[in-house]
Amino acid sequence: MERKDFITFIIQARVGSSRLPGKILLPFYNGKCILELLIEKLRHVEGTNIIVATSNDCSNNAIEDCVKKYNVPVFRGPENDVLQRFIDAATSYGVKKIIRICSDNPFLELDSIKQLVHIASSSDSDYISFKVDGVPSIKTHYGFWCEYVTLEALLRVKEETKEDFYHEHVTNYIYEHSNVFNISWIDVSNQLNKYPGIRLTVDTQQDFEDARNVYENLCNVNAFPTIREVLEYLNAHQELYSLMQKQIIENSK
């Protein structure tokens, strides 16, 4: 950790997955797994820190082993109460401003991450994220964006609800209670209104193969593919787009 007043990326990661166990540690590109690629990407955002937050389950020892070479701190907490895990991780490192990173999203766009950091740095919002056609990006299948939240807001969620759902899904309670929290949205609908069927979040074996296919082809040109580049590639490869649409139907959020 560099400075406690920096915005900190907390990467939510665990080996357990009902549909594709160990997905974030499987070789994805050039022998590296998704978790490694995310850490390398986030290191290109100035004025930020990185923490990996996993659970106490021994199966997640592999996550610690994976990130050792990056000298990134790993915090271990509850397996299912992810809200508490985030609160404890932030508290342990004196972090007040958090950007939550889901480790199954290899296509998080670097430019969008930098945009979010820039906005959050001078904002008094409890929560900031992206919205597509009125839907919070975290509830879509795109996998392009992350979300900002304050420790204070997470502590308030903990005080207000004991429901397991809201303790497993860290930020849902916040954006479902806009009358309680100060929320800001970045509308990106105009970027994607012609592409509702993109699925680049990795949840299943088919997702993994689709995402790896796109990533391998795009990273030969740009190490950190942009949303525009992804859209252009999928427009030229409609067979992949069709596979993604099928996965969305089978794995609705």
C-alpha positions as a Markdown table, in Angstrom:
| # | Residue | x | y | z |
|---|---|---|---|---|
| 1 | Met | 0.0 | 0.0 | 0.0 |
| 2 | Glu | 1.3 | 3.4 | -1.0 |
| 3 | Arg | -0.9 | 6.1 | 0.5 |
| 4 | Lys | -4.1 | 5.6 | 2.5 |
| 5 | Asp | -5.8 | 8.7 | 1.0 |
| 6 | Phe | -5.5 | 7.2 | -2.5 |
| 7 | Ile | -8.6 | 5.5 | -4.0 |
| 8 | Thr | -8.0 | 1.7 | -3.6 |
| 9 | Phe | -9.0 | -1.0 | -5.9 |
| 10 | Ile | -10.4 | -4.0 | -4.0 |
| 11 | Ile | -10.4 | -7.0 | -6.2 |
| 12 | Gln | -13.1 | -9.5 | -5.1 |
| 13 | Ala | -11.7 | -12.9 | -5.8 |
| 14 | Arg | -12.3 | -16.5 | -4.8 |
| 15 | Val | -11.6 | -19.9 | -6.4 |
| 16 | Gly | -15.1 | -21.3 | -5.7 |
| 17 | Ser | -17.6 | -21.0 | -8.5 |
| 18 | Ser | -20.6 | -23.2 | -9.1 |
| 19 | Arg | -20.4 | -23.1 | -12.9 |
| 20 | Leu | -16.6 | -22.8 | -13.5 |
| 21 | Pro | -14.5 | -23.5 | -10.4 |
| 22 | Gly | -11.1 | -21.8 | -10.4 |
| 23 | Lys | -12.0 | -19.6 | -13.5 |
| 24 | Ile | -9.9 | -16.6 | -12.4 |
| 25 | Leu | -6.8 | -18.8 | -12.2 |
| 26 | Leu | -7.1 | -20.6 | -15.4 |
| 27 | Pro | -4.6 | -19.7 | -18.2 |
| 28 | Phe | -6.3 | -16.9 | -20.2 |
| 29 | Tyr | -3.7 | -15.0 | -22.2 |
| 30 | Asn | 0.0 | -15.6 | -22.7 |
| 31 | Gly | 0.0 | -18.0 | -19.8 |
| 32 | Lys | -1.5 | -15.5 | -17.4 |
| 33 | Cys | -4.8 | -15.8 | -15.6 |
| 34 | Ile | -7.5 | -13.2 | -15.5 |
| 35 | Leu | -6.5 | -12.1 | -12.0 |
| 36 | Glu | -2.9 | -11.4 | -13.1 |
| 37 | Leu | -4.1 | -9.5 | -16.1 |
| 38 | Leu | -6.4 | -7.4 | -14.0 |
| 39 | Ile | -3.6 | -6.5 | -11.6 |
| 40 | Glu | -1.3 | -5.5 | -14.5 |
| 41 | Lys | -4.1 | -3.3 | -16.0 |
| 42 | Leu | -4.9 | -1.6 | -12.7 |
| 43 | Arg | -1.3 | -0.7 | -12.1 |
| 44 | His | -1.6 | 1.7 | -15.1 |
| 45 | Val | -3.9 | 3.9 | -13.1 |
| 46 | Glu | -2.0 | 6.5 | -11.2 |
| 47 | Gly | -2.7 | 7.5 | -7.6 |
| 48 | Thr | -4.4 | 4.3 | -6.6 |
| 49 | Asn | -3.6 | 1.2 | -4.5 |
| 50 | Ile | -4.7 | -2.4 | -5.0 |
| 51 | Ile | -5.9 | -5.0 | -2.5 |
| 52 | Val | -7.1 | -8.5 | -3.3 |
| 53 | Ala | -9.9 | -9.6 | -1.0 |
| 54 | Thr | -10.6 | -13.3 | -0.9 |
| 55 | Ser | -12.1 | -15.7 | 1.7 |
| 56 | Asn | -10.6 | -17.7 | 4.6 |
| 57 | Asp | -11.4 | -20.9 | 2.8 |
| 58 | Cys | -8.1 | -22.9 | 2.2 |
| 59 | Ser | -9.0 | -23.3 | -1.4 |
| 60 | Asn | -8.1 | -19.7 | -1.9 |
| 61 | Asn | -4.5 | -20.2 | -0.8 |
| 62 | Ala | -3.9 | -20.5 | -4.6 |
| 63 | Ile | -5.0 | -16.8 | -5.0 |
| 64 | Glu | -2.4 | -15.7 | -2.5 |
| 65 | Asp | 0.3 | -17.8 | -4.3 |
| 66 | Cys | -0.8 | -16.3 | -7.6 |
| 67 | Val | -0.4 | -12.6 | -6.6 |
| 68 | Lys | 2.8 | -12.9 | -4.5 |
| 69 | Lys | 5.0 | -11.8 | -7.4 |
| 70 | Tyr | 3.0 | -8.6 | -7.7 |
| 71 | Asn | 3.5 | -7.6 | -4.1 |
| 72 | Val | -0.2 | -6.9 | -3.8 |
| 73 | Pro | -1.6 | -7.3 | -0.3 |
| 74 | Val | -4.2 | -10.1 | 0.1 |
| 75 | Phe | -6.9 | -9.7 | 2.7 |
| 76 | Arg | -8.9 | -12.8 | 3.8 |
| 77 | Gly | -12.3 | -12.7 | 5.3 |
| 78 | Pro | -15.8 | -14.3 | 5.3 |
| 79 | Glu | -16.6 | -16.6 | 2.3 |
| 80 | Asn | -20.3 | -15.6 | 1.9 |
| 81 | Asp | -20.6 | -12.3 | 3.7 |
| 82 | Val | -18.7 | -10.4 | 1.0 |
| 83 | Leu | -19.9 | -7.0 | 2.4 |
| 84 | Gln | -18.1 | -7.8 | 5.7 |
| 85 | Arg | -15.1 | -8.9 | 3.8 |
| 86 | Phe | -14.9 | -5.5 | 2.0 |
| 87 | Ile | -15.5 | -3.6 | 5.2 |
| 88 | Asp | -12.8 | -5.5 | 7.0 |
| 89 | Ala | -10.3 | -5.2 | 4.1 |
| 90 | Ala | -10.8 | -1.4 | 3.9 |
| 91 | Thr | -10.6 | -1.0 | 7.7 |
| 92 | Ser | -7.5 | -3.0 | 8.0 |
| 93 | Tyr | -5.7 | -0.8 | 5.4 |
| 94 | Gly | -7.2 | 2.5 | 6.4 |
| 95 | Val | -9.1 | 2.8 | 3.1 |
| 96 | Lys | -12.1 | 5.1 | 2.8 |
| 97 | Lys | -12.6 | 5.2 | -0.9 |
| 98 | Ile | -13.0 | 2.0 | -2.8 |
| 99 | Ile | -13.3 | 0.9 | -6.4 |
| 100 | Arg | -14.8 | -2.6 | -6.4 |
| 101 | Ile | -13.3 | -4.9 | -9.1 |
| 102 | Cys | -15.0 | -8.2 | -9.9 |
| 103 | Ser | -12.2 | -10.7 | -10.9 |
| 104 | Asp | -14.3 | -12.4 | -13.6 |
| 105 | Asn | -14.3 | -9.3 | -15.8 |
| 106 | Pro | -11.1 | -9.4 | -18.0 |
| 107 | Phe | -12.4 | -6.7 | -20.3 |
| 108 | Leu | -12.7 | -3.9 | -17.7 |
| 109 | Glu | -11.9 | -0.9 | -19.9 |
| 110 | Leu | -8.8 | 1.0 | -18.7 |
| 111 | Asp | -10.1 | 4.4 | -19.9 |
| 112 | Ser | -13.4 | 3.9 | -18.0 |
| 113 | Ile | -11.5 | 3.0 | -14.9 |
| 114 | Lys | -9.4 | 6.1 | -15.1 |
| 115 | Gln | -12.6 | 8.2 | -15.8 |
| 116 | Leu | -14.2 | 6.7 | -12.6 |
| 117 | Val | -11.1 | 7.4 | -10.5 |
| 118 | His | -11.0 | 11.0 | -11.8 |
| 119 | Ile | -14.7 | 11.6 | -11.0 |
| 120 | Ala | -14.5 | 9.9 | -7.6 |
| 121 | Ser | -11.4 | 11.8 | -6.5 |
| 122 | Ser | -13.3 | 15.0 | -6.1 |
| 123 | Ser | -16.8 | 13.7 | -5.4 |
| 124 | Asp | -18.8 | 13.5 | -2.2 |
| 125 | Ser | -21.0 | 10.7 | -3.6 |
| 126 | Asp | -21.5 | 7.5 | -1.7 |
| 127 | Tyr | -21.6 | 5.5 | -4.9 |
| 128 | Ile | -20.6 | 6.1 | -8.5 |
| 129 | Ser | -20.9 | 3.7 | -11.4 |
| 130 | Phe | -22.0 | 3.3 | -15.0 |
| 131 | Lys | -25.5 | 2.8 | -16.3 |
| 132 | Val | -26.7 | 1.3 | -19.5 |
| 133 | Asp | -30.3 | 2.0 | -20.6 |
| 134 | Gly | -31.3 | 2.7 | -17.0 |
| 135 | Val | -29.6 | -0.5 | -15.6 |
| 136 | Pro | -26.6 | -0.4 | -13.3 |
| 137 | Ser | -23.7 | -1.8 | -15.2 |
| 138 | Ile | -22.9 | -4.3 | -12.5 |
| 139 | Lys | -26.2 | -6.0 | -13.3 |
| 140 | Thr | -25.4 | -6.4 | -17.0 |
| 141 | His | -23.4 | -9.0 | -18.9 |
| 142 | Tyr | -21.0 | -6.6 | -20.6 |
| 143 | Gly | -18.1 | -6.8 | -18.1 |
| 144 | Phe | -16.6 | -3.4 | -19.1 |
| 145 | Trp | -17.1 | -1.3 | -15.9 |
| 146 | Cys | -16.4 | -1.3 | -12.2 |
| 147 | Glu | -18.0 | 0.7 | -9.4 |
| 148 | Tyr | -16.9 | 3.2 | -6.7 |
| 149 | Val | -18.2 | 3.1 | -3.1 |
| 150 | Thr | -17.2 | 4.6 | 0.2 |
| 151 | Leu | -16.4 | 2.6 | 3.3 |
| 152 | Glu | -19.0 | 4.8 | 5.1 |
| 153 | Ala | -21.7 | 3.7 | 2.7 |
| 154 | Leu | -20.8 | 0.0 | 3.2 |
| 155 | Leu | -20.9 | 0.5 | 7.0 |
| 156 | Arg | -24.4 | 2.0 | 6.6 |
| 157 | Val | -25.6 | -1.0 | 4.5 |
| 158 | Lys | -24.3 | -3.3 | 7.3 |
| 159 | Glu | -26.3 | -1.3 | 9.9 |
| 160 | Glu | -29.5 | -1.2 | 7.8 |
| 161 | Thr | -29.9 | -4.8 | 6.6 |
| 162 | Lys | -29.0 | -8.3 | 7.7 |
| 163 | Glu | -30.4 | -9.9 | 4.6 |
| 164 | Asp | -28.0 | -12.5 | 3.2 |
| 165 | Phe | -28.6 | -11.3 | -0.4 |
| 166 | Tyr | -27.3 | -7.8 | 0.4 |
| 167 | His | -24.3 | -9.1 | 2.3 |
| 168 | Glu | -23.3 | -11.4 | -0.6 |
| 169 | His | -23.9 | -8.7 | -3.3 |
| 170 | Val | -22.0 | -5.8 | -1.9 |
| 171 | Thr | -23.5 | -2.8 | -3.5 |
| 172 | Asn | -27.1 | -3.8 | -4.5 |
| 173 | Tyr | -28.6 | -2.3 | -1.4 |
| 174 | Ile | -27.1 | 1.1 | -2.1 |
| 175 | Tyr | -28.4 | 1.6 | -5.6 |
| 176 | Glu | -31.8 | 0.1 | -4.7 |
| 177 | His | -32.1 | 2.8 | -2.0 |
| 178 | Ser | -31.2 | 6.0 | -3.8 |
| 179 | Asn | -33.3 | 7.9 | -1.3 |
| 180 | Val | -30.8 | 7.0 | 1.4 |
| 181 | Phe | -27.5 | 7.3 | -0.5 |
| 182 | Asn | -25.9 | 9.9 | -2.6 |
| 183 | Ile | -25.5 | 8.2 | -5.9 |
| 184 | Ser | -24.0 | 9.4 | -9.2 |
| 185 | Trp | -24.4 | 7.6 | -12.6 |
| 186 | Ile | -22.2 | 7.8 | -15.7 |
| 187 | Asp | -24.6 | 7.0 | -18.6 |
| 188 | Val | -22.9 | 4.9 | -21.3 |
| 189 | Ser | -26.1 | 3.8 | -23.2 |
| 190 | Asn | -25.0 | 5.6 | -26.4 |
| 191 | Gln | -21.9 | 3.4 | -26.6 |
| 192 | Leu | -23.9 | 0.2 | -26.6 |
| 193 | Asn | -27.5 | 0.7 | -27.8 |
| 194 | Lys | -26.8 | -1.4 | -30.9 |
| 195 | Tyr | -25.1 | -4.2 | -29.0 |
| 196 | Pro | -27.5 | -5.5 | -26.2 |
| 197 | Gly | -26.2 | -9.1 | -26.5 |
| 198 | Ile | -22.6 | -8.7 | -25.5 |
| 199 | Arg | -21.5 | -11.0 | -22.6 |
| 200 | Leu | -17.8 | -10.7 | -21.6 |
| 201 | Thr | -18.2 | -11.4 | -17.9 |
| 202 | Val | -16.9 | -14.9 | -17.3 |
| 203 | Asp | -19.2 | -17.3 | -15.5 |
| 204 | Thr | -19.3 | -20.5 | -17.6 |
| 205 | Gln | -16.9 | -22.5 | -19.7 |
| 206 | Gln | -18.5 | -21.1 | -22.8 |
| 207 | Asp | -18.0 | -17.5 | -21.4 |
| 208 | Phe | -14.4 | -18.3 | -20.8 |
| 209 | Glu | -13.7 | -19.6 | -24.3 |
| 210 | Asp | -15.6 | -16.7 | -25.9 |
| 211 | Ala | -13.8 | -14.1 | -23.8 |
| 212 | Arg | -10.4 | -15.7 | -24.4 |
| 213 | Asn | -11.0 | -15.8 | -28.1 |
| 214 | Val | -11.8 | -12.0 | -28.3 |
| 215 | Tyr | -9.0 | -11.1 | -25.9 |
| 216 | Glu | -6.3 | -13.0 | -27.7 |
| 217 | Asn | -7.2 | -11.4 | -31.0 |
| 218 | Leu | -7.5 | -7.9 | -29.7 |
| 219 | Cys | -4.4 | -7.9 | -27.4 |
| 220 | Asn | -2.2 | -8.6 | -30.4 |
| 221 | Val | -2.9 | -5.0 | -31.3 |
| 222 | Asn | -3.6 | -3.3 | -28.0 |
| 223 | Ala | -2.7 | -4.7 | -24.6 |
| 224 | Phe | -5.8 | -3.0 | -23.0 |
| 225 | Pro | -8.6 | -3.3 | -25.6 |
| 226 | Thr | -11.2 | -0.5 | -25.6 |
| 227 | Ile | -14.9 | -0.9 | -25.7 |
| 228 | Arg | -14.9 | 0.4 | -29.3 |
| 229 | Glu | -12.4 | -2.2 | -30.3 |
| 230 | Val | -14.4 | -5.0 | -28.8 |
| 231 | Leu | -17.6 | -3.8 | -30.6 |
| 232 | Glu | -15.8 | -3.6 | -33.9 |
| 233 | Tyr | -14.4 | -7.1 | -33.4 |
| 234 | Leu | -17.8 | -8.6 | -32.5 |
| 235 | Asn | -19.4 | -6.8 | -35.4 |
| 236 | Ala | -17.0 | -8.6 | -37.7 |
| 237 | His | -17.5 | -11.9 | -35.9 |
| 238 | Gln | -21.2 | -12.4 | -35.6 |
| 239 | Glu | -20.9 | -16.1 | -34.7 |
| 240 | Leu | -19.3 | -15.1 | -31.4 |
| 241 | Tyr | -22.0 | -12.5 | -30.8 |
| 242 | Ser | -24.6 | -15.2 | -31.3 |
| 243 | Leu | -22.9 | -17.5 | -28.8 |
| 244 | Met | -22.9 | -14.6 | -26.2 |
| 245 | Gln | -26.6 | -13.9 | -26.7 |
| 246 | Lys | -27.3 | -17.6 | -26.0 |
| 247 | Gln | -25.3 | -17.4 | -22.8 |
| 248 | Ile | -27.2 | -14.3 | -21.7 |
| 249 | Ile | -30.5 | -16.2 | -22.1 |
| 250 | Glu | -29.2 | -19.2 | -20.2 |
| 251 | Asn | -27.5 | -17.2 | -17.4 |
| 252 | Ser | -29.8 | -14.2 | -16.7 |
| 253 | Lys | -28.8 | -12.0 | -13.8 |
